[in-house]
Amino acid sequence: MGDEQHAYLILTNEDTGDKDILEGMPENMEMGVIAGLVGLAMGDNGENLRKGVGWGKLVKEKVRTPTDASKENKIKINTPAGLTDGDFQKKLIKAYNCYQNDIEYSPFPFIDKANSNSLIGSILRFAGSNYKPEPGRNVPGWNQDLFEIKKQFK
């Protein structure tokens, strides 16, 4: 644990300039944090955090505004070859809307759990992007594919 990153996307409408955010969060942030702290206090070496105890489901929830997000560390994701910016954004939104808030959340996901980074990585891949976080960026859950989890475990 340490300098983990939280991934989300800012989409800019090419016609109007309006911005929207695609983001995911745990259904129950407070209970997850409490369960993790209690576990650590009881000597579980972070097991509650790894297992996702208390967090609930990964849900599509926007906690940032485009103005807030513009102040944070950003990376531009290039539109995949063969797509227009508008088509890429439509695919991102379609993938985001396809996720039904039905996978268990874990800050450090494995097997059948996911986190906000899993959501963003999955929708980027669905939309045709091959973006991967640069070496040295700690983005747990990035490679957890929500759509594969749903196929295998639901």
C-alpha positions in Angstrom: 0.0 0.0 0.0 1.1 3.5 -0.5 0.8 5.9 -3.5 -2.1 4.2 -5.2 -3.9 6.0 -8.0 -7.6 6.5 -8.6 -8.6 6.4 -12.3 -11.5 8.2 -13.8 -12.2 9.8 -17.2 -13.0 13.3 -18.2 -14.8 13.5 -21.5 -15.1 16.8 -23.5 -17.9 17.2 -26.0 -16.2 18.2 -29.2 -19.3 20.3 -30.2 -20.1 22.2 -27.0 -16.9 21.9 -24.9 -19.0 20.5 -22.0 -17.2 18.1 -19.8 -18.5 14.9 -18.1 -16.8 12.4 -15.7 -16.9 8.6 -15.8 -15.9 7.4 -12.4 -16.5 4.5 -10.0 -16.4 4.2 -6.2 -17.2 1.7 -3.5 -20.8 1.5 -2.5 -19.9 1.9 1.1 -16.7 3.8 1.5 -17.0 4.4 5.3 -17.7 0.7 6.2 -14.8 -0.4 4.0 -12.4 2.0 5.7 -13.7 1.0 9.1 -13.4 -2.7 8.4 -9.9 -2.2 7.1 -8.8 -0.2 10.1 -10.3 -2.6 12.6 -8.6 -5.5 10.8 -5.3 -3.8 10.9 -5.8 -2.9 14.6 -6.6 -6.6 15.3 -3.4 -7.7 13.5 -4.9 -9.0 10.2 -2.0 -7.5 8.2 -4.4 -5.9 5.7 -6.5 -9.1 5.0 -9.8 -7.2 5.4 -8.6 -4.7 2.8 -7.5 -7.4 0.4 -10.7 -9.3 0.7 -12.9 -6.2 0.3 -14.7 -6.6 3.6 -17.4 -3.9 4.1 -17.0 -2.0 0.9 -20.1 -3.4 -1.0 -20.3 -3.2 -4.7 -18.3 -1.1 -7.2 -20.8 1.5 -8.3 -20.8 4.2 -11.0 -20.6 7.3 -8.9 -19.3 10.7 -9.8 -17.6 12.3 -6.8 -15.5 14.8 -8.8 -16.7 17.7 -10.9 -14.8 18.6 -14.1 -13.5 21.7 -12.4 -12.1 19.6 -9.4 -10.7 17.0 -11.8 -8.9 19.7 -13.9 -6.7 20.5 -10.9 -5.4 16.9 -10.5 -2.7 15.0 -12.3 -4.1 14.2 -15.8 -3.0 12.0 -18.7 -4.5 12.4 -22.1 -5.8 9.2 -23.6 -5.4 9.2 -27.4 -8.3 8.1 -29.6 -7.6 4.7 -31.1 -6.7 4.6 -34.8 -9.7 4.3 -37.0 -12.1 6.1 -34.6 -13.1 9.7 -34.4 -13.0 11.4 -31.0 -16.8 11.4 -31.0 -17.0 7.6 -31.8 -14.5 6.8 -29.1 -16.4 8.8 -26.5 -19.7 7.0 -27.6 -18.0 3.7 -27.1 -16.7 4.7 -23.6 -20.1 5.9 -22.5 -21.7 2.7 -23.9 -19.3 0.5 -21.9 -19.7 2.7 -18.8 -23.5 2.4 -19.1 -23.3 -1.4 -19.6 -21.8 -1.9 -16.2 -24.6 -2.7 -13.8 -23.0 -1.9 -10.3 -23.0 -5.7 -9.6 -19.4 -6.6 -8.9 -17.9 -6.6 -5.3 -15.5 -3.8 -4.6 -12.0 -4.3 -3.2 -9.3 -1.6 -3.0 -6.8 -4.3 -4.0 -9.0 -6.6 -6.2 -8.3 -10.1 -7.2 -10.2 -12.9 -9.0 -13.9 -11.8 -8.8 -13.6 -8.2 -7.3 -12.9 -4.9 -8.9 -12.3 -1.2 -8.1 -12.5 2.2 -9.8 -9.3 1.5 -11.8 -10.8 -1.8 -13.0 -13.9 0.1 -14.3 -11.9 2.7 -16.2 -9.4 0.1 -17.6 -12.3 -2.1 -18.7 -14.2 0.6 -20.5 -11.1 1.9 -22.2 -10.3 -1.6 -23.5 -13.9 -2.1 -24.6 -13.7 1.1 -26.6 -10.6 0.0 -28.4 -7.9 1.7 -26.4 -4.7 0.0 -25.6 -3.7 2.5 -23.0 -1.8 1.2 -20.0 -0.6 3.2 -17.0 3.1 4.2 -17.3 5.6 2.2 -15.4 5.9 3.4 -11.8 2.3 4.4 -11.5 0.6 2.3 -8.9 -2.9 1.6 -10.3 -4.2 -1.5 -8.5 -7.0 -3.3 -10.3 -6.3 -1.9 -13.7 -6.1 -5.3 -15.4 -9.2 -6.7 -13.7 -11.7 -6.8 -16.6 -15.3 -6.2 -15.4 -16.8 -7.8 -18.4 -14.7 -11.0 -18.0 -15.5 -11.2 -14.3 -19.2 -11.0 -15.1 -18.9 -13.8 -17.7 -16.9 -16.1 -15.3 -18.6 -15.5 -11.9 -22.2 -14.5 -12.6 
